Amino acid sequence: MGAWSARHRKTAVFGWLLFVVLAAVLGGMHGSTTVTEAESMPGQVSRAARILDRAGLQSPAGETVLVQSATRGADDPAFRAAVAQVVDAATGTGRTTAVRSPYDTKAVSADGHSALVLLTLRGDHDEAVKNVQDVVAAVAGVQRAHPDLTVVELGDASSGKWIQDQFNHDFARAEWTAVPLALGILLIAFGALVAAVLPVVLALTAFVAASGLVTLGSGLLHTSNDASSVMLLVGLAVGVDYCLFYLRREREERAAGRDAATALSIAAATSGRAVLVSGVTVVVAMAGMFLTGIADFRAMAFATIVVVVTAVLGSLTVLPALLSLLGDRVEKGRVPLLGRLRRPDALQNGGRFWNAVLTPVLRRPLAATVLAGGLLLGLAAPLLTMHTANLTFQQQLPEGNALVAASQKIEAAFPGSPAPATVVIRSTDISSPAMTSAIADLKARALASGRMHGPIDVTVHAEQNVATVDIPLDGTGNDSVSNAALKALREDLVPATVLTVPGTEAPVTGRTAGSYDFNAKMTGSMPLVFGFVVAFAFLLMLTSFRSLTIAATAVVLNLLSVGAAYGVLTLVFQHGVGASLLGTAGVGAVESWVPLFLFVILFGLSMDYHVFVVSRIKESRDRGLATRAAIAHGIRSTAGVVTSAAVIMVAVFAVFGTLSMQAMKQMGVGLAVAVLIDATVIRAVLLPAVMSLLGERNWYLPRWLGWLPDLSHGEPATAASPAPATVTKPRAGRRRLVRD
């Protein structure tokens, strides 16, 4: 691929540009189809959404307005006047289908100082989010007219509006921050403007093309906003890394005295191959997310696979074409004091820092293995206490947010009201005396259970034979108390009441139910996903390196880095240790989708470094170096590029750790920590130490696996360089050989 691209430079470059433009234009013309609620959630929540969809009913977007006074009771004339103004103001916006007074629904707190006005907005969730601002403004007007009272609004639409706006703002900031960061780091790494710009431009064009392809494919596999965000995150990271691997090797060979054609050929045969293997590994890891059966995860997997394949394609085609076209002009725009690229020792020997780290590791590999392994196991220890949950929006939003304050006030006065469970009942005759009696019995038993509270709201759609019963639960919405109440409702109350009527279906949905079902689905699918990813990563490494030991070592080291990242994530975001440094606080749980997502992403991305480093070690060994000397040469010669690649990934991921949403913070910090650990403790200490201890056993392959293809890790034979001088001194002892 590299040779063809170098020979057909214009075809490769203009073909790539045409591909990017066509993908973007066709994707824009096609438009994207996003996942529905019925697709995105598992279990009873999905069943409830399908019942409403088939009945032509939209899940109503409910809003709650709290009217509260520290001194006046709900029967006070001024209090009643404020409630009436809220009802009139909300109705006057034309955005509501129902406005219910607390004096009709009996939604008055036990102490008599708080009341709830219940609103139902027009349209589906998206339409409600779009139009809720008019209602919020109307309610705010009532608050200004009654400064002695508390009049605040909270609900699915108002919180959804805030989250949507903040999400868009955060990611716009992340995009504008991550790209300059990557460019600045590459400028330091290469010391030349052109060389620094190339990887960023190729990564961005790969992302643009992949976005168009994902949009085109969304008719068959629905996409989501999360998928687009993940595609940007991963696409920028791997796109820059792949180009960096390729470009750095080509520059290294030129610095060593190769002619342009030979340097490009060597880069294609070595780094190009490592890019291909790394890309395939990421694709296989992401494919594991399809096994969850959750639409959002399928969307994220598909988007990530497309952007990684596109980035690999660009790195192996248009990049060699551009390097052939530019030649040594790729070093144009050199920055004073940073232009060290021409120094062969800076590229091949790893610099003083990496030599200082590697020398004691190779001298005492057992001690290095014990220390590094102990450190990683210590970091992973908090994983044993990890608790996952679908975080409520109160947990997602930053402290001090107005919506969080409103939620806390409502929950204090009306436990469970902001996020009630909804029983969606479909029957052959929803208005029959038997069903009417069963629903009344359900309400009575719910209130008598001690786990649920009023107001219980019943809405009957007689024409569709569907009814919904909103029942507030105890607890915060995703804690053990709420889960116990949900379990009692699902397993005891609903079967004993409405399900006794023949021909009835009654799944329970709502925020607590969604969290519970999603978490259960995630927990159940994790062993399958983990097994799939680990097994296929092992097979890929075995095929690539023809070594059982290398494949097993790769899997174990990657599991250690993932475990350490999990431990840090649990310590910071669940227990709150050091959370204030990140501008957040411990919320008692890790977002339920984050661990699985981190696993597949990290297992794929960590292979970038592993394949790149071990390929270089294998290449050196195939050229005649003893294993320990090959390890030293491989680590030192890749130290610079691994450092640059890791710093870029950590910087990009850390940007996402600064976003407002708790889930995004957890994802960004988890990825940044894992990559940092992987590129330092794993690659610089544990990998060389373990390989040194194993010695020639690193290349062990049983005879019965001899049929595996022999995929060369070295440069083309015509471009082979003589082995390092150490190979010509066989009489030197092993210690002398490594030192040389």
Residue, then its C-alpha position, 0 to 999 in steps of 0.5 A: m500500500g505504501a509503495w503504490s501510494a508513493r508511486h501514485r501520489k496524486t491519485a492517492v491524495f486527490g482520491w482521499l480528498l474526493f472520498v472525504v468530500l463525498a462521504a461528508v456530502l452524501g451523509g449530510m444529504h441522507g441525514s441521521t436516524t437516531v435510536t429510539e427509547a424502545e431501542s436504547m433501553p432494555g427490559q421492562v422499560s423497552r416493553a413499556a416504550r413499545i406499548l406506547d409507540r404501538a398505541g400512537l402515544q408519546s411518552p409525556a414530558g412531565e414538569t413539576v413546579l414547587v411552590q413553597s413557603a417557610t411561613r405560610g401554609a398551602d391554604d393561605p390566600a397568598f399561597r393559593a394566589a401564587v399557585a393559581q398564577v403558576v397554573d395560568a402562566a403555564t397554560g398561557t404559554g400554549r406549550t402544555t396539554a395538562v396543568r393540574s393544581p395541587y388542590d385537585t391532585k392533593a399534592v401538598s406536603a405533610d407539613g402543609h408548606s409545599a405544593l406541586v403543580l404538575l404539568t404535561l408538555r405537548g409533543d414528544h420528548d424532543e419537542a418538549v425540550k425545544n419548547v420548555q423554555d417558554v414554560v420555564a420563563a413563565v414560572a420564573g415570572v411568578q417567582r419574581a412576583h412572589p419573592d417571599l415564596t419559592v417557585v421553582e420548576l423541574g422535570d424531564a424537559s427542563s433538565g433535558k434542555w439544560i443538559q443538551d445545551q451544556f453538552n453542546h457547549d462542552f463538546a464545542r469547547a473540547e473540540w477547540t481545545a483538543v486540536p490545538l493541544a495535539l498540534g502543540i504537542l506534535l510541534i514539540a515532538f517534531g520541531a517542525l510545523v509541517a510535520a506537526v500539522l500532517p497528523v492533525v489534518l489527516a485525523l480531522t479529515a478521517f473524522v469528517a469522512a467517518s461522520g458522513l459514513v456513519t450518517l449514511g449507515s444510520g438507516l440500518l444501524h441507528t446512531s446517537n449523540d454519544a456515538s458522535s462524541v466517542m467518534l471524535l474522542v477516539g478518532l482524533a486520538v488514534g488518527v494522530d497516533y497512527c500518523l505519528f508512528y508512520l511519520r516518525r519512523e520515516r523521519e528516523e530512517r532519513a536521519a540515519g542516512r537512508d534515501a527518501a524511497t528506502a526510508l518510506s519503504i521501511a516505514a511502510a513495512t514496519s510502522g505501517r504494519a504496526v498501524l494495521v495490526s493496531g487498527v484491527t485490534v481496536v476494531v475487534a475490541m469495539a465489536g465486543m460492544f455489539l454483544t451488549g444488545i444495547a442500541d447506544f452501545r451498538a451505535m458507539a461501536f459502529a461509529t468507532i469502528v468506522v473512524v478507526v478503519t478510516a484513520v488506518l486507511g488514511s495512514l496507509t495510503v494518503l500519508p505515504a503519498l504526502l511524504s513522498l510528495l513532500g520529501d524533506r520539505v516535511e521539516k519546513g517551518r522548523v522551530p528553534l530549540l525544538g528541531r532535534l529531529r535530525r539527530p539520530d541519537a534523539l530518535q534511536n536511543g530514547g534520550r537520557f530520561w528513558n535510558a535512566v529508566l530502562t537501565p535499572v529495569l534491565r539490570r534488575p528485571l525481577a525487582a522491577t516486575v515486583l515493584a511495577g506489578g505491586l503498584l498496579l495491583g494497589l491502584a486496582a484494589p478499589l475496583l473491588t468496591m466499585h458500584t455502578a448505576n445510571l447516575t441521576f441528573q442530580q449526580q450528573l450536574p455540577e454542584g450548585n446547579a439551579l436544577v440540582a437545588a430545585s430537585q433537592k427541595i422537591e425531594a425533601a418535601f415530596p420524596g420520590s416525586p421528581a422521578p416516579a415509576t410509571v406502570v404502563i398498562r395495556s389491556t383488552d378493555i382498559s375501562s372495564p370495571a375489573m381494570t378500574s378496580a385493579i388500578a384503584d387497588l394498585k394505588a391503595r397497596a402502593l400507599a400502604s406499602g411504606r415504600m411509595h408515596g403520593p401523589i399517584d397520578v392515573t391517565v387513561h387512554a380509552e381509545q388505545n386501551v392503555a393507561t399509565v400510573d405514576i407512583p413516586l418511590d422512596g430513595t434518591g432514584n438509583d440507590s438500594v432503597s429505590n431499587a427495593a421499592l421498584k422490585a416490590l412494585r414489579e414483583d408484588l404489587v403489579p402482579a397482585t392487582v392489574l395483572t390479575v385481569p386477563g389479557t393485561e400487560a403492565p411493565v414498569t418504566g421510569r428513571t429508577a427502572g431505566s437505571y435498574d434494567f440498564n445496569a442489570k443488562m450491563t452486568g449480565s453482558m460484561p463477561l461475554v464482552f470481556g471474554f470476546v475481546v480478550a480471546f480475539a486480542f490474544l488470537l490477533m497477537l498470536t497471529s501477528f507475532r507467532s508467539l504464545t508468550i507474547a500474546a499471553t503477556a500482551v493480554v495480562l499487561n493490558l488487563l493490569s492497566v485496565g484494572a488500575a484505571y478502574g481502581v482510580l475511577t472508583l477511588v475518585f468518582q465513587h469515594g471522592v478521593g481527590a475529586s475536588l482537584l477535578g472540580t467534582a465530588g464523589v457521587g457514590a457510584v460509577e456510571s454503569w456504561v463507563p466500565l465496559f466502554l473503558f474496557v473495550i476502548l483501552f484494550g484496543l488503544s493500549m495495543d497501539y503501544h504494545v504492537f508498536v514496541v514489540s514489533r520493534i523488539k521483534e524486528s531487532r531480534d530478527r536482524g540478529l540481536a539477542t533477546r535482551a539486547a533487542i528489548a533494550h534497542g526496541i524500547r529505546s528506539t520507540a521511547g520518543v514516539v510512544t511518549s509523544a503519542a501518549v501525551i497526545m492521547v492523555a491531553v485529548f482525553a483529559v480535555f473530556g475530563t473537564l466537561s460538566m457532565q459527570a459521565m463525560k468526566q469519568m470517561g475522560v479521566g479513566l481513559a487519560v489515567a489508563v493511557l498514562i499508566d500504559a505508556t509509562v509503568i507498563r511499556a517502560v518498566l513492566l514490559p521490558a522487565v517481564m520480557s527480560l525475565l522470559g528471555e528466549r521463551n518470549w518467542y515460544l510457539p508450540r509445534w502444533l501452531g507451526w501452520l500460523p503465517d510468518l508475518s515479517h516485522g522487519e524492513p524489506a530485504t533490499a533495504a535491510s540495514p546492517a545489524p548494530a555493532t553489538v551483534t559483531k561482538p559475540r564474545a562479549g558477555r550478555r551483560r556487556l552486550v546489553r550495555d553496548 
